Amino acid sequence: MRCGKINRTWFIYRNARISFFMCLKSPFFRGITTLLIIGSIFGTAHPKLWAQDGGQGKPPDGTSTIHVVQRGENLFRIAQQYGTTVEAIAQANGITDTRFIEVGQRLLIPNVQVSTPGVNTTYVVQPGESLRTIALKYHSTLDSLASLNDVTQPTTLYAGQTITVRQGSDGTEPLTNAGLYVVQSGDTIYRLAARFGLSIQEIAIANDWVSPTKSLWPGEWIVIPNHPDAGPFVEMPPYLADFHIQTVPAKQGESIGLRFTLRQPMQVTGTFIDRPINLDMDTTDPNIPSLNYGGVIGVHSFTTPGVYPLTLTFTDANGVISTYQVRVSVLDGGYGQENIDVPTERQDLLDSATVQGELDRVIALVSGNSPTRYFNDLMALPAPGAVTSGYGTRRTYAGSTGLSFHGGADFGGAVGTPIYAPAGGVVVLAEQLEVRGKAIIIDHGWGVYTGYWHLSEIFVEVGQTINKGLPMGALGNTGLSTGAHLHWEMWVGGVQVNPIQWAQQSFP
């Protein structure tokens, strides 16, 4: 047989360039060529082969590579991985229907944009995120992300947990202009495409659908590519339009802010570590219904470090009850310990009946939940002096074995130094107490209260509405005190928390 055309073929095998001649008209040579190529491809341990006519096995920008399709991948994600487009890959591989690719299929990827090799990096799980949403965000799959982190039960993920993701040229740069959307009743892929300015093929590719005409079900999660107005990459029930938690992971004695938006009017309650959460409509007029809710949660200083469920319960107009739960991590606060020496003439104030009786009265005053919120930014510090003793220090008094903790922050200063309201509110206590001396308690709304102990003078009265910055009294040395100072205390949902955090971070 005469060979009418001789062709020379190149390919790269383990960084070595191999060439051979073949007769294109000869079935024998075509068969040998096929066997050689198949043997080369499947004999290497590397899933990617650089298709080029020379070089060192790594293409410069703008050249091509071979990609082996993995489980869970689609053309949209593969295109993002290599910095190219779905259309370019489809054209290079003769793909007429971009919905259909198969696991193990080898694709020629044109115009590869080479970047820094992929490296492992840490990622802190945000409230509402799951392995699935993080995998979508980083162009990965649930299986590969679980394997990378040795996770066998994906439902055990919690807010504040640190996991490993692979970030780099292998396609794990996080999505920046994409989000998740919860399908609503009446939604179709055509309506969603029109709403987000996309084609139905783009939505289908982003979600690895076999058919762009698939039926959508209310409550189903879908990825909306290349659109900043899509929802965040968190898993929320269909009746929630938005959900945010501040300060996760939280430490012992800290506050946690909570904000969410409903899609329809519902009754809402919540619990965290066996305590109810004060949840209020976030509106300037409590008489006008709102779908925006907020609340602040206090983490007790003696809370055992660990992971705890934050549970919200929703009841719709028909009495149907639904729950939404987020796992939140609580860390050790790292507080020290000290013993307080009490002057002999004041040791009678350590009497347990006196201490408990006064504490019970304070707790009754700070356990309410006024619907009007008087705080809307950072709280100011109430005194100009330095903090002489911080919140949370574990304490014993006069050598006793009973352990308590410092429930506030102490500010040094001279007797008579003015103290100021850190935020607006309503005065609920202004009088002399035995242990706390001359004291003031302010209700800031939403279950947030602040207390001011050991004063020498009081300038406000019960029932008075005050503004941020108003002089309320003067620093002193009354009650169970070993020297002139202001003790500033904060209660959130009936729990003593660190007030200094509120001067550094606004809530909710």
C-alpha positions as CSV (number, residue, x, y, z in Angstrom):
1,M,0.0,0.0,0.0
2,R,1.3,3.4,-0.9
3,C,1.0,6.2,1.7
4,G,-0.2,9.4,0.2
5,K,0.5,11.6,3.3
6,I,3.0,11.4,6.0
7,N,2.3,13.4,9.2
8,R,4.5,14.0,12.2
9,T,2.8,14.1,15.6
10,W,4.2,15.5,18.9
11,F,3.0,15.0,22.4
12,I,4.5,15.5,25.9
13,Y,4.9,12.4,28.2
14,R,6.2,13.1,31.7
15,N,8.0,16.3,30.6
16,A,9.7,14.4,27.6
17,R,8.8,15.4,24.1
18,I,8.1,12.4,21.9
19,S,7.6,12.5,18.1
20,F,6.8,9.9,15.5
21,F,5.7,9.6,11.9
22,M,2.5,8.0,10.9
23,C,0.7,7.3,7.6
24,L,-2.7,8.9,7.9
25,K,-4.2,6.5,5.3
26,S,-2.9,3.3,6.8
27,P,-5.3,1.5,9.2
28,F,-2.3,-0.2,10.7
29,F,-0.5,3.0,11.5
30,R,-3.7,4.7,12.8
31,G,-4.2,1.8,15.1
32,I,-0.6,1.9,16.4
33,T,-0.9,5.7,16.9
34,T,-4.1,5.2,18.9
35,L,-2.5,2.6,21.1
36,L,0.6,4.8,21.6
37,I,-1.5,7.8,22.6
38,I,-3.8,5.9,24.9
39,G,-0.9,4.2,26.5
40,S,0.9,7.5,27.0
41,I,-2.2,9.2,28.5
42,F,-3.2,6.4,30.9
43,G,0.3,5.4,31.8
44,T,1.1,8.7,33.5
45,A,0.1,9.6,37.1
46,H,-0.5,13.2,36.1
47,P,-4.1,14.0,35.2
48,K,-3.0,17.1,33.1
49,L,-0.9,17.0,30.0
50,W,0.4,20.2,28.4
51,A,-0.4,20.2,24.6
52,Q,2.4,22.1,23.0
53,D,5.0,22.0,20.3
54,G,8.0,22.5,22.6
55,G,8.9,23.9,26.1
56,Q,9.4,22.5,29.5
57,G,5.9,20.9,30.2
58,K,4.3,24.1,31.7
59,P,2.6,26.4,29.2
60,P,3.0,30.2,29.2
61,D,-0.1,32.3,29.4
62,G,-2.4,31.9,26.3
63,T,-1.5,28.3,25.5
64,S,-3.5,25.1,26.0
65,T,-3.7,22.2,28.4
66,I,-5.7,19.0,28.8
67,H,-8.2,18.7,31.7
68,V,-9.7,15.4,32.9
69,V,-13.3,16.0,34.0
70,Q,-13.8,15.1,37.7
71,R,-17.0,14.2,39.5
72,G,-19.2,17.3,40.2
73,E,-17.5,19.5,37.6
74,N,-19.2,21.3,34.7
75,L,-18.0,23.6,31.9
76,F,-18.8,26.7,33.9
77,R,-16.5,25.8,36.8
78,I,-13.8,24.4,34.6
79,A,-13.7,27.6,32.6
80,Q,-13.4,29.7,35.8
81,Q,-10.6,27.3,36.9
82,Y,-8.5,28.1,33.9
83,G,-9.4,31.7,33.4
84,T,-11.2,31.0,30.1
85,T,-14.8,30.8,28.9
86,V,-17.3,28.1,28.3
87,E,-17.6,29.0,24.7
88,A,-13.9,28.7,24.1
89,I,-13.7,25.2,25.6
90,A,-16.8,24.1,23.7
91,Q,-15.4,25.4,20.4
92,A,-12.0,23.8,21.0
93,N,-13.6,20.4,21.7
94,G,-16.4,20.4,19.2
95,I,-19.1,20.5,22.0
96,T,-22.4,21.5,20.6
97,D,-24.4,21.1,23.9
98,T,-22.5,22.6,26.8
99,R,-24.7,20.9,29.3
100,F,-23.2,17.5,28.7
101,I,-19.8,16.4,29.7
102,E,-18.8,13.1,31.3
103,V,-16.6,12.1,34.2
104,G,-13.2,11.1,32.8
105,Q,-13.7,13.0,29.6
106,R,-10.5,14.8,28.4
107,L,-11.0,18.4,27.4
108,L,-8.6,20.6,25.5
109,I,-8.5,23.9,27.4
110,P,-7.4,26.8,25.2
111,N,-6.0,30.2,26.4
112,V,-5.0,28.9,29.8
113,Q,-4.1,31.7,32.2
114,V,-1.3,30.3,34.4
115,S,-1.2,31.6,38.0
116,T,0.5,30.7,41.3
117,P,0.3,27.0,42.0
118,G,-2.5,26.0,44.3
119,V,-1.7,26.1,48.0
120,N,-3.7,25.2,51.1
121,T,-5.1,28.1,53.1
122,T,-7.4,28.4,56.1
123,Y,-11.0,29.6,55.9
124,V,-13.2,30.5,58.9
125,V,-16.7,29.1,58.5
126,Q,-19.4,31.9,58.6
127,P,-22.8,31.4,60.1
128,G,-25.1,29.6,57.7
129,E,-22.3,28.2,55.6
130,S,-22.0,24.5,55.0
131,L,-19.4,22.3,53.2
132,R,-21.6,22.4,50.2
133,T,-21.8,26.2,50.0
134,I,-18.1,26.6,50.6
135,A,-17.3,24.0,47.9
136,L,-19.5,25.9,45.5
137,K,-17.7,29.2,46.5
138,Y,-14.3,27.7,45.9
139,H,-15.2,25.8,42.7
140,S,-14.7,22.5,44.5
141,T,-16.9,19.5,45.3
142,L,-18.4,18.4,48.6
143,D,-16.4,15.1,48.5
144,S,-13.0,16.8,47.8
145,L,-13.5,19.4,50.5
146,A,-14.6,16.8,53.0
147,S,-11.6,14.7,52.1
148,L,-9.2,17.6,52.5
149,N,-10.5,18.2,56.0
150,D,-11.1,14.6,57.1
151,V,-14.8,15.4,57.6
152,T,-17.0,12.4,57.7
153,Q,-20.2,14.2,58.9
154,P,-20.7,17.5,57.0
155,T,-23.5,18.5,59.3
156,T,-21.0,18.9,62.2
157,L,-19.6,22.1,60.7
158,Y,-20.0,25.1,62.9
159,A,-19.7,28.9,62.7
160,G,-16.2,30.0,63.6
161,Q,-14.6,26.6,62.7
162,T,-11.3,26.8,60.7
163,I,-11.1,24.5,57.7
164,T,-8.6,24.1,54.9
165,V,-9.3,25.1,51.3
166,R,-7.0,24.9,48.3
167,Q,-6.6,28.3,46.7
168,G,-4.6,28.9,43.5
169,S,-4.3,28.0,39.9
170,D,-6.2,24.7,40.2
171,G,-9.5,26.5,40.3
172,T,-10.2,27.4,43.9
173,E,-10.2,31.2,43.8
174,P,-13.5,32.0,45.5
175,L,-16.4,33.2,43.5
176,T,-16.8,36.9,43.8
177,N,-19.8,37.7,41.6
178,A,-22.0,34.7,42.2
179,G,-24.4,33.7,45.0
180,L,-27.1,31.3,46.1
181,Y,-30.8,31.8,45.4
182,V,-33.7,30.0,47.2
183,V,-36.3,29.1,44.6
184,Q,-39.7,30.6,45.4
185,S,-43.2,29.5,44.5
186,G,-43.8,30.3,40.8
187,D,-40.1,30.6,39.9
188,T,-39.0,29.1,36.6
189,I,-35.6,29.0,35.0
190,Y,-36.8,31.4,32.3
191,R,-38.1,33.9,34.9
192,L,-34.8,33.7,36.9
193,A,-32.7,34.1,33.7
194,A,-34.7,37.3,32.9
195,R,-34.5,38.6,36.4
196,F,-30.7,38.2,36.7
197,G,-29.9,39.0,33.1
198,L,-28.6,35.6,32.3
199,S,-29.2,32.9,29.7
200,I,-30.9,29.6,30.8
201,Q,-27.7,27.8,29.6
202,E,-25.5,29.9,32.0
203,I,-27.7,29.0,35.0
204,A,-27.8,25.3,33.9
205,I,-24.1,25.1,33.5
206,A,-23.4,26.8,36.9
207,N,-25.6,24.2,38.6
208,D,-24.5,21.1,36.6
209,W,-28.0,20.4,35.3
210,V,-28.5,17.9,32.5
211,S,-31.3,20.0,31.1
212,P,-31.8,23.8,31.3
213,T,-35.6,23.2,31.3
214,K,-35.6,21.2,34.5
215,S,-38.4,21.8,37.0
216,L,-37.6,24.0,40.0
217,W,-39.0,23.3,43.4
218,P,-39.7,26.0,46.1
219,G,-36.9,25.9,48.7
220,E,-34.3,24.5,46.2
221,W,-30.9,26.1,46.3
222,I,-29.3,27.2,43.0
223,V,-26.2,29.1,42.0
224,I,-26.6,32.4,40.2
225,P,-23.3,33.1,38.3
226,N,-21.8,36.5,37.6
227,H,-24.4,38.5,39.5
228,P,-23.5,40.5,42.6
229,D,-27.2,40.8,43.6
230,A,-27.6,37.1,44.3
231,G,-27.9,36.1,47.9
232,P,-24.9,35.1,50.1
233,F,-23.3,31.6,50.0
234,V,-25.2,30.5,53.0
235,E,-27.9,27.9,53.5
236,M,-31.1,29.5,54.8
237,P,-34.7,28.3,54.9
238,P,-37.0,29.8,52.2
239,Y,-38.7,32.1,54.7
240,L,-35.4,33.9,55.4
241,A,-34.2,36.5,53.0
242,D,-31.0,37.4,54.9
243,F,-29.2,36.2,58.0
244,H,-26.1,37.6,59.8
245,I,-24.3,36.8,63.1
246,Q,-21.6,39.0,64.6
247,T,-18.6,37.8,66.6
248,V,-18.1,34.2,65.8
249,P,-16.4,32.3,67.2
250,A,-17.4,34.1,70.5
251,K,-15.4,34.1,73.7
252,Q,-16.7,33.7,77.2
253,G,-18.3,36.9,78.4
254,E,-18.7,38.4,74.9
255,S,-21.8,39.6,73.1
256,I,-23.1,38.1,69.8
257,G,-25.2,40.2,67.4
258,L,-27.9,38.7,65.3
259,R,-29.8,40.2,62.3
260,F,-32.2,38.6,59.8
261,T,-34.9,39.5,57.4
262,L,-38.1,37.5,56.8
263,R,-39.8,37.0,53.5
264,Q,-43.2,37.1,55.2
265,P,-44.7,38.1,58.6
266,M,-44.0,35.3,61.2
267,Q,-43.7,35.0,64.9
268,V,-40.1,34.4,65.9
269,T,-38.4,33.1,69.1
270,G,-34.9,31.9,69.7
271,T,-32.7,30.2,72.2
272,F,-28.9,29.9,72.9
273,I,-27.4,27.7,75.6
274,D,-30.8,27.1,77.2
275,R,-31.6,30.8,77.4
276,P,-34.2,32.8,75.4
277,I,-32.9,35.3,72.9
278,N,-34.5,38.8,72.9
279,L,-35.6,39.3,69.3
280,D,-37.1,42.6,68.3
281,M,-38.4,44.2,65.1
282,D,-35.7,46.5,63.8
283,T,-37.8,49.6,63.1
284,T,-37.8,53.2,64.0
285,D,-41.5,52.9,65.0
286,P,-42.5,49.8,67.1
287,N,-46.1,50.3,65.9
288,I,-45.2,49.7,62.3
289,P,-44.6,46.0,61.5
290,S,-41.3,45.2,59.9
291,L,-39.7,42.1,58.4
292,N,-36.3,43.1,59.8
293,Y,-35.3,41.6,63.1
294,G,-32.4,41.9,65.4
295,G,-31.1,40.9,68.8
296,V,-28.0,40.6,71.0
297,I,-27.0,37.5,72.9
298,G,-24.8,37.4,76.0
299,V,-22.4,34.5,76.5
300,H,-21.9,33.9,80.2
301,S,-18.3,34.2,81.5
302,F,-18.4,30.7,83.0
303,T,-19.7,29.0,79.8
304,T,-17.8,25.9,79.1
305,P,-15.9,26.3,75.8
306,G,-17.5,24.2,73.1
307,V,-20.0,24.2,70.2
308,Y,-23.6,25.2,71.0
309,P,-26.7,25.3,68.8
310,L,-28.4,28.7,68.2
311,T,-32.0,27.9,67.4
312,L,-34.6,30.1,65.9
313,T,-38.3,29.0,65.8
314,F,-40.7,30.5,63.2
315,T,-44.5,30.3,63.2
316,D,-46.4,31.4,60.1
317,A,-50.0,32.7,59.9
318,N,-51.3,29.1,59.5
319,G,-49.6,27.9,62.7
320,V,-46.9,26.0,60.8
321,I,-43.7,25.8,62.9
322,S,-40.2,25.7,61.4
323,T,-36.8,25.9,63.0
324,Y,-33.4,27.1,61.8
325,Q,-30.3,26.1,63.7
326,V,-26.7,27.4,63.5
327,R,-23.9,25.9,65.4
328,V,-21.7,28.5,67.2
329,S,-18.3,28.0,68.8
330,V,-17.5,29.5,72.2
331,L,-13.8,29.9,73.1
332,D,-12.0,30.3,76.4
333,G,-11.8,34.0,77.4
334,G,-8.3,33.6,78.8
335,Y,-9.1,35.4,82.0
336,G,-6.7,35.5,85.0
337,Q,-7.4,35.1,88.7
338,E,-6.9,37.4,91.7
339,N,-7.8,37.7,95.4
340,I,-9.4,41.0,96.6
341,D,-8.5,42.1,100.2
342,V,-11.5,43.9,101.7
343,P,-10.9,46.5,104.5
344,T,-12.0,45.2,107.9
345,E,-14.6,47.9,108.3
346,R,-16.4,46.8,105.1
347,Q,-16.2,43.0,105.5
348,D,-19.8,42.9,106.7
349,L,-20.8,43.7,103.1
350,L,-19.5,40.2,102.2
351,D,-22.4,38.7,104.1
352,S,-24.0,36.2,101.7
353,A,-27.6,37.3,102.5
354,T,-26.7,40.9,101.8
355,V,-24.9,40.1,98.6
356,Q,-27.5,37.8,97.2
357,G,-30.4,40.0,98.1
358,E,-29.0,43.0,96.3
359,L,-28.0,40.8,93.3
360,D,-31.6,39.5,93.0
361,R,-32.9,43.0,92.9
362,V,-30.4,44.0,90.2
363,I,-31.2,40.9,88.1
364,A,-34.9,41.7,88.2
365,L,-34.2,45.2,86.9
366,V,-31.9,44.1,84.0
367,S,-33.9,41.1,82.8
368,G,-36.5,43.1,80.7
369,N,-36.7,43.6,77.0
370,S,-37.8,47.1,75.9
371,P,-38.7,47.2,72.1
372,T,-37.1,50.6,71.5
373,R,-33.4,50.4,70.7
374,Y,-31.4,53.5,71.9
375,F,-28.0,52.3,70.7
376,N,-27.1,52.4,67.1
377,D,-23.3,52.8,67.0
378,L,-20.2,52.3,69.2
379,M,-20.8,53.0,72.8
380,A,-18.6,55.7,74.4
381,L,-16.4,55.0,77.4
382,P,-18.2,56.4,80.5
383,A,-15.1,57.8,82.2
384,P,-11.9,59.5,81.1
385,G,-9.5,57.5,83.3
386,A,-7.6,54.3,82.5
387,V,-9.1,50.9,82.9
388,T,-7.5,49.5,86.1
389,S,-9.2,46.1,86.2
390,G,-10.8,44.4,83.2
391,Y,-13.9,42.2,82.8
392,G,-13.8,38.5,83.5
393,T,-11.0,38.1,86.0
394,R,-11.8,35.2,88.3
395,R,-12.0,36.5,91.9
396,T,-12.0,35.4,95.5
397,Y,-12.6,37.9,98.3
398,A,-10.8,38.2,101.6
399,G,-9.2,34.8,101.1
400,S,-12.5,32.9,100.8
401,T,-12.7,29.8,98.6
402,G,-15.9,31.0,96.7
403,L,-15.0,31.8,93.1
404,S,-16.7,34.6,91.2
405,F,-15.7,36.8,88.4
406,H,-15.3,40.5,87.8
407,G,-18.5,41.4,86.1
408,G,-17.4,44.7,84.6
409,A,-14.5,47.1,83.9
410,D,-13.0,49.5,86.5
411,F,-11.9,53.0,85.6
412,G,-9.5,54.9,87.9
413,G,-9.9,58.5,88.8
414,A,-10.4,61.0,91.5
415,V,-13.5,61.3,93.6
416,G,-15.9,63.7,91.9
417,T,-14.7,63.0,88.3
418,P,-17.9,63.2,86.0
419,I,-19.2,60.0,84.4
420,Y,-21.1,60.1,81.1
421,A,-23.8,58.0,79.4
422,P,-22.2,55.8,76.8
423,A,-25.4,55.6,74.8
424,G,-29.0,56.8,75.0
425,G,-31.6,55.0,77.3
426,V,-34.0,55.2,80.2
427,V,-32.9,55.3,83.9
428,V,-34.3,52.4,85.8
429,L,-32.3,52.7,89.0
430,A,-30.6,55.7,90.7
431,E,-30.0,55.2,94.4
432,Q,-27.7,54.1,97.2
433,L,-27.2,50.3,97.5
434,E,-25.2,48.5,100.2
435,V,-22.7,46.5,98.1
436,R,-22.7,48.7,95.0
437,G,-22.8,52.0,96.8
438,K,-24.5,54.8,94.9
439,A,-25.6,53.2,91.7
440,I,-27.3,53.9,88.3
441,I,-28.8,51.4,85.9
442,I,-29.7,52.4,82.3
443,D,-32.1,50.5,80.0
444,H,-30.8,50.8,76.4
445,G,-33.5,48.7,74.9
446,W,-33.5,45.2,73.3
447,G,-32.5,43.6,76.7
448,V,-29.3,45.7,77.0
449,Y,-28.6,47.4,80.3
450,T,-25.5,49.2,81.8
451,G,-24.7,49.7,85.5
452,Y,-22.5,52.3,87.3
453,W,-21.4,51.5,90.8
454,H,-19.5,53.1,93.7
455,L,-20.5,56.7,92.7
456,S,-20.1,59.7,95.0
457,E,-23.0,61.6,93.3
458,I,-26.0,60.9,91.2
459,F,-27.3,63.5,88.7
460,V,-30.2,61.5,87.1
461,E,-33.5,60.1,88.3
462,V,-35.6,57.0,87.6
463,G,-37.8,57.3,84.4
464,Q,-35.6,59.9,82.9
465,T,-34.7,59.5,79.2
466,I,-31.0,60.4,78.6
467,N,-28.9,60.9,75.5
468,K,-25.4,59.7,74.8
469,G,-22.8,61.9,76.5
470,L,-25.0,63.2,79.3
471,P,-23.3,63.6,82.7
472,M,-25.0,61.1,85.0
473,G,-23.0,61.3,88.2
474,A,-19.5,61.4,89.7
475,L,-16.9,58.8,90.4
476,G,-16.6,57.7,94.0
477,N,-15.7,55.1,96.6
478,T,-19.0,54.0,98.1
479,G,-20.2,50.5,98.9
480,L,-17.9,47.4,98.6
481,S,-14.9,49.3,97.2
482,T,-11.2,49.4,98.1
483,G,-10.5,52.8,96.4
484,A,-12.0,55.5,94.3
485,H,-13.1,54.1,90.9
486,L,-16.0,53.6,88.5
487,H,-17.3,50.1,88.0
488,W,-19.0,49.9,84.6
489,E,-21.2,46.8,84.1
490,M,-23.3,45.5,81.2
491,W,-26.1,43.0,81.0
492,V,-27.3,41.5,77.7
493,G,-30.4,39.2,78.0
494,G,-29.8,38.9,81.7
495,V,-26.1,37.9,81.3
496,Q,-23.2,40.0,82.5
497,V,-20.9,40.6,79.5
498,N,-17.7,42.6,78.8
499,P,-18.8,46.3,78.2
500,I,-15.5,47.3,76.6
501,Q,-16.4,45.1,73.6
502,W,-19.3,47.5,72.9
503,A,-16.9,50.4,72.7
504,Q,-14.9,48.5,70.0
505,Q,-17.8,47.0,68.1
506,S,-21.3,48.2,67.3
507,F,-24.3,45.8,67.7
508,P,-26.3,44.2,66.3
